[in-house]
Amino acid sequence: MGYNRVATPKAFVDLISYNLAHGWSALANITALQNDGSTDVTFDTGSIIEMFDMKPSNHVVIDKENQQFYIQYDTGFSNDALAESSFLAILNHNLHTADATIMVSTDDSSDFSTPTIVSTTGSHAKVINADADADGVSLDPATNGWTLITWDTQESNNRYLRITFTDDDGANTNFAADIFIGSILFGEIVDWSHSPDLGVSTTIDYDGTTLQQSVGGSTYANSTHFGQPTWAATTPWNLKDSTTQYTYSFQRRYGRLNHSMKFSYLADTDLFAPNQHGTTASDWFDSDNLHASFYQRILGQHLPFLFSIDGTSTSEGDYGLFRLADSGFKSTQVAYQVWDVALDITETW
């Protein structure tokens, strides 16, 4: 949509960083293997874990001579309700330049003998930069930058995630260039039940600058940064179809974006879990409310999340990586079983 037109927002909460943060998952749960299933992927720079640090500007470089390879994550969940997913995002990539396609699958078996291929044409929504490949089961990004797809919540056959990268000319062909990947996000979507109240506040904070005055009264500025670091092949969050890098300073927005909004008259069932000490998935972890599915999964301010001011938008300008601006979850009861809640978020990198 663009123009900072706030509608009903949507958050994309990463399951992998959540599991890593509280110790359920470890590096051993993530593998990167070539097509033979046993040879490690060769990284020219970086390592596996850096693709899951939620810092997209910190990209890895994967050698183009790996040919077809896959990245696999074991959620460690044998309970289907705990391993549910509904989106995948790959940030800061050059997959267009590398002529790489992506196949996204889930399975309850680590050898993917009976996969559910969520990237199959018709099985997902192509939100950002996710053109279909001719094979009908892969994505073929038309630009460098980033990619986002969503699908109906995968409620079964979902313990393992596998992302397979293949040159467009086939599995036994070198990629056209070394592959850059900044961050991979995989998890569930959080939908708000309605749009925020009128009076949404949006600011761009040009932080990181201090001013000093000389003895003669002249003012000098010292800046630690002007905004988020540039990406590998584009400026942050941009999409470019050129095979050359586009990181020109005049094509980027500086400063830190902040949104402050209030949601009135939320039903208690939309806001709170049935039982915050419940031992079943439906009582707590897999309950479909804002507290459990959003605030709990980002661990307050600890983890960033992908956020759109308009959950239906296919414009890259409506998305960004944010954190909570304060540490608390605050709600106010305004009627019987009805609550107001505020959401203040700040851009992060």
N, C-alpha and C positions, 0 to 999 in steps of 0.2 A: 504494500500500500504506500509506504513512504510518508513523508511530511510529519513524522512523529505522531501519527494518528493512532492514539491509544484505543484499542478495542478490548475484547476479552483476552487476557494474556495467557501465555503457556510457558511452562518451565520444563526443561529436559534435564533430568537428574541422573547423574552418572552412577551406575551400580558398581563399576570396577573400583573407582577411587574410594567409594564408601567402604567397600569390603577391605581394601588395602589399609584404609585409615584406622579402622577399629580392629584389625588383626585377623579377620576371617580369612583373607587371601594373602598370599605372599608372591614373590617373584616367580617361584616354582609353578604357580598356577597359569603363567603366561608363557607361551612358547612361540618361536618364529622359526619355521622349518621350510626347506625347499620341497619341491614336489615329490621327492622320494620318501618324505615323511621321517627322515632321520638326519639329514644334513642341515646344520644350523645355517640360518641366513647370515650373509656377510654384511656387516655394517661398516661403511667407510668412516662415519663419525656417529657417536652416540650409541645407545644400547636400548634393549627392549623396554625397560622400565620408563625411559624418557618419553615414550609415546603415551604414557598414562599418568603423567605428572600434572595434567591440567594447565600446562603452560605452553600454549601453541607456538609461541615464538622460539621455544627451545626445540628445534626440529632435529630429527635424525636423518642420516643419508644412507640409503640402502643401495648397494652396488647393483648396477643394471644387469650384470652377468649372473645374478641369482636365478634368472628366468622365473618361471612360475613359482610362487611361494605363498605360504599362508601364515597368518597370525591367529593363534587360538587361545581362548581364555576358558578356564574351568571355574565356574562359579562356586563349585564345591557343594552346591545345593542338590540334594536328592529329592527334595520336595518341589514339585512343579510350581507351586504358588510362590515360593521364595525366589525362583529364577526367572520370573516373568520379565519380558522386555517389550518395548514398542518403538525404539528409535536407535539409529546409529548416526554419528557425526564424525567426519574426519576433517580436522582443521589444519590449515597451513600445509597444503599438498601441491605437488606439481604433476598430478596424474595425467593431465592433458599433454604436457610436454613429454612425459615418459611413455605416452601411448598405452597406458595401463587401464585395464578393466578390473572391476571389483565384483566378486560374488560373495554374498553374505548369507550364512547358514547357521542354523542351530540344530542341536542333536542331543539326545541323552547318552549317546555312545561317543567315546573319545576318538574312535576311528571314522566317525561320520558315515556309518554304513547305511543309515536310514535318515538322511538329513531333511530338514525343512528349509527350503531355499527361500528366504524372505525377500531376496532381491529379484525374484522372478517377476517378469512383467505382469502387472495386474494384482500382485500380492502386496504392494506397498504404495505409499504416496511419495512422489518425487518432489520434495519441498524445495531444495536448493541444489542446483548443479548436479543432477542425477539422471542424465539421459540414459535411455535403454540401449544396451548393446545388441548387435544383430543376433546373438545366440539366445536371446530371450530370458536368460537367467542372470545376467550380469549388468552392472552399471558402467557407463562409459562417459565420465565427466567431460563436458565440452570446454571447460575452462580450468585453469589453475585457481587455487584459493581454498575453497572448502566445499564440503558436500554434506547434505542432510537428507535422510529418508526416514519415514515413519511407517508403521504397520499396525494392524489390529493386534492387541496384546497377545503375545505368544504364550499361551497358558499350558503348553505341554511340549514334550520333546525339546527341552530348552536348557539343559544343564550346561552345555558347551556352546560357545560362540566361535565360529571360524570365518575369517575374512581372507578370501583367496585373491591374490593379485596376479594377473596374467597379461602378457603383452597382447595387443589386439590382433597380432598375426599368429598367435598360438602359444601353447605351453612351453615349447622347446625353442622359443625365440628370445633373444636378449631384449630387454626394454630399450626404448629409444633414448633414454637418459637415466641417470641415477635417480632414484625415487626419494622425494622429500616428504616426511610426515611429521607434523608438529604434535598433534594430540588426537587420540581416539576416544570418543565418548559413546557409551552403550548403556541403556537402561530404560527407565519408564518415564512417560510424559505425565506431567501434573497439569490438569485443567482447572481453572477457576470456574465457579458455577455461573458467574456473571461478570460484566465489566465493572471497573472501579467507579467510584463516585466522581462527579464533576469536581474539578479542583486539583487534578493531578499536577504535581510539580516536577518539572524536568530541568535540571541544571547541568552545565558543563563546567567542571572545576578545573582550572588550569593550575593545578597544584604542583608542588616540587620546586617552586621559585621563591627565593628570598631576596629582599631589596635592602641595599645598604647605601648610606649617604656618606660622601667624602667630607673632609673638613670644609671644603669650599661649597658644599651643598649639592654637588652632582649626585645623581642617583645611578647605582649600578645594580644589575640583576645577576643573580647566580642561580642557574636551574640545574637540578639533578636529572630531569627528564622533561619532555614535552608531551608525553603520552606513551601508549604502549609501543614496544619495540616492533620494528618492521618484520614482516614474514619473509620466508625464503624466496618466493617467486612473485609475491604481490605485496601491496600494503595491507595492513590488517583488515580482514573480513571482505576484501575486494575479490572480484572475479575477473580474470583476464585470460583470453584465449590465445595469446601470443606464446610462442616457444621461447621467447627471451624473458628475462626477469623484468618485472615492472614494480619498482619500489620507489618511484618518484615522490618526493616530499609533498609536492603540490597536489597529489592525488589522495591524500590521507586526511582524516580528521584528527586534530590534536585535542588534548584535554581528556578529562575523565567524566563519563556520562553518569548521571544519577537520576533515578526516578523515585518519587514518593507518592504513594497512592493509598486510598482507603477503600475497603470493601464493606458495605453496610448490609445488614439483614441476612447474614449467612446462617443457615440452619445448623444446629449443633451437630447433626449427622454429617454435614459437609466439612466441619471444622475439627471435630474430635473423634478419636477412636472409640469403638464400643467398650474397650477395656484396656487401659494403658498398661496393665500388668498381665494381660492375657497371654496364654502360652500357645494358642493356636494362631495360625497365620492370619485368618480372617479377623481376629480380635485386634491385631496390632500391626505386624510388619506388612501384611498384604491388605490392610484395611484402606479403603479408598477415600480417606479424608486428608485435609490439608496439613494437619499437624504431623501425622505419621508418614505420609507420602512425600512431603516436601521438607519441612523443618527438621524432622528426624533424619532424613536421608542425606541432608547436607551438613548435619552435625553443627547446626547454628552457623556461625561465621567461618567454620573450619574449611568447608569445601565450596568451590565455585560451582556455578550451574549455567547452562545455556538458557537464555531467556529471550522471548519475543513479546513485544508489547501488543501484538495481534496474533493470536494463535492460528489464524487462517492465512497468514501472509506467506507469500513466496518471494518477497523482496529481501535481499540480504541486508538492507539497511535497517530492518526492523529487529535484527538479532544481535546478540552480543554475549560476552561472558561476564557474569556478575557474581557478587557476594551480597549477603545481608549487610546493611549499613550499621546495624547495631546487633548486639548479641542476644536480645531477648525475643521471645514469642509473646506478644501482648494482645489480649482480646478483651472486649468489654461487652457484657450482656446488656442488651437494650430492650428485650422483651422475653417472654417465656420461650425457652429453647431457641432464641435468636441472638446472634452476636455480631459485633463489628470488629474488624481486624485491620490493622495498618500493615503496609509492606513498603519498606524503604530499602532500596538496593543501590549498589555502587559498582561501577565497572572495574574489572580486575584483569590483571595480566601477569 
